[in-house]
Amino acid sequence: MGTVTESALAGYEDFNAQQFESLLSRMTEDFAWHEAPEIPGPKSARTRAEFARYLRGFDQLWDEFHFDVRETVETEDTLYARVLLRGRGRASAHPLELEIHHVWQMRDGLFASMQAYMDGAEARAAAGLEQP
């Protein structure tokens, strides 16, 4: 089994390649996903099955979507990832590019939750890397 960082990087690769079954196999049954409030679309899923339903409809929302991991910091079972999101929504021809921050929690070698933030300091504090 690899490190938390290796698992997360492989998960981002799965997502970018739309290998969603592989991505889902990396998650606990009770995986909790919380999107940053500023990002359009669904905001959360409370189980792996709910997240799977969101992923299946993903191509209805986006013509293009890609995560480019720029930085990771691992602490025990937590991972902070600074990523560049690049995409183009189906409803708009305008490209989207923004920096987003993910905080992943692991349990028994699987992803148990992911919380997204627009503010890097807030995300780093949530990951236990800095004081708020």
C-alpha positions in Angstrom: 0.0 0.0 0.0 1.4 3.4 -0.9 1.4 6.7 1.0 -1.7 8.9 1.4 -0.1 11.2 -1.2 0.4 8.3 -3.7 -3.2 7.2 -3.2 -4.5 10.7 -3.7 -2.4 11.3 -6.9 -3.7 8.0 -8.3 -7.2 9.1 -7.4 -6.8 12.4 -9.3 -5.4 10.4 -12.3 -8.5 8.1 -12.1 -10.7 11.2 -12.1 -9.0 12.9 -15.0 -9.2 9.7 -17.0 -12.9 9.2 -16.0 -12.0 5.9 -14.5 -14.7 6.4 -11.9 -14.9 2.7 -10.8 -11.2 2.8 -9.9 -11.7 6.1 -8.1 -14.7 4.7 -6.1 -12.8 1.6 -5.1 -10.4 3.9 -3.2 -13.3 5.2 -1.0 -15.0 4.0 2.2 -18.7 3.1 1.9 -19.5 6.1 4.1 -17.3 8.5 2.0 -18.3 12.1 2.6 -17.7 14.7 -0.2 -18.2 18.4 0.4 -17.6 20.9 -2.5 -16.6 24.5 -1.9 -19.8 26.6 -1.7 -18.5 28.9 -4.5 -18.3 26.1 -7.0 -21.5 25.6 -9.1 -23.4 22.4 -9.0 -24.0 19.8 -6.3 -22.4 20.5 -2.9 -22.1 17.2 -1.1 -22.5 13.5 -1.0 -22.8 11.4 2.2 -22.0 8.0 0.9 -19.8 6.4 -1.8 -23.0 5.5 -3.7 -24.2 9.1 -3.6 -20.8 10.3 -4.9 -21.0 7.6 -7.6 -24.4 9.0 -8.8 -22.8 12.5 -9.0 -19.9 11.2 -11.0 -22.1 9.4 -13.5 -23.8 12.8 -14.3 -20.6 14.7 -14.4 -20.3 14.7 -18.2 -23.8 16.4 -18.3 -22.3 19.4 -16.5 -18.9 19.7 -18.1 -17.4 19.4 -21.6 -13.9 19.5 -20.2 -12.6 19.0 -16.7 -9.2 18.3 -15.3 -7.4 18.5 -12.0 -3.7 19.5 -12.1 -2.1 18.8 -8.6 0.3 21.6 -7.7 1.2 20.8 -4.1 0.5 18.1 -1.5 1.2 18.0 2.2 0.6 14.7 4.1 0.1 14.4 7.9 -0.8 10.9 9.2 -4.2 10.2 7.6 -4.8 13.6 6.2 -3.8 15.1 2.9 -3.9 18.7 1.8 -3.8 19.2 -2.0 -3.6 22.4 -3.9 -5.0 21.8 -7.3 -5.6 23.8 -10.4 -9.0 23.1 -11.8 -9.4 23.6 -15.6 -12.7 23.0 -17.3 -15.4 24.2 -19.6 -19.0 23.9 -18.6 -21.5 22.4 -20.9 -23.8 25.5 -20.5 -21.0 27.9 -21.4 -18.3 28.1 -23.9 -16.1 30.0 -21.5 -13.1 28.1 -20.0 -12.8 28.0 -16.3 -9.5 27.9 -14.4 -9.2 28.3 -10.7 -7.1 27.1 -7.8 -9.0 25.0 -5.3 -7.8 23.3 -2.1 -8.8 19.8 -1.1 -8.5 18.2 2.4 -8.7 14.4 2.3 -9.2 12.2 5.3 -8.1 8.5 5.1 -9.3 5.6 7.1 -8.0 2.0 6.8 -6.1 3.0 3.7 -9.2 4.4 1.9 -10.6 7.9 1.4 -13.2 8.6 4.1 -13.9 12.2 3.2 -12.9 15.2 1.1 -13.7 18.9 1.9 -13.0 21.5 -0.8 -12.0 25.1 -0.1 -11.4 28.2 -2.2 -9.2 29.7 0.6 -5.8 28.0 1.0 -5.2 29.2 4.5 -8.6 27.8 5.6 -7.9 24.5 3.9 -4.4 24.3 5.5 -5.9 25.0 8.9 -8.5 22.3 8.4 -5.7 19.9 7.5 -3.9 20.8 10.7 -1.1 22.5 8.9 -1.6 26.1 10.2 -3.5 27.9 12.9 -6.7 29.6 11.7 
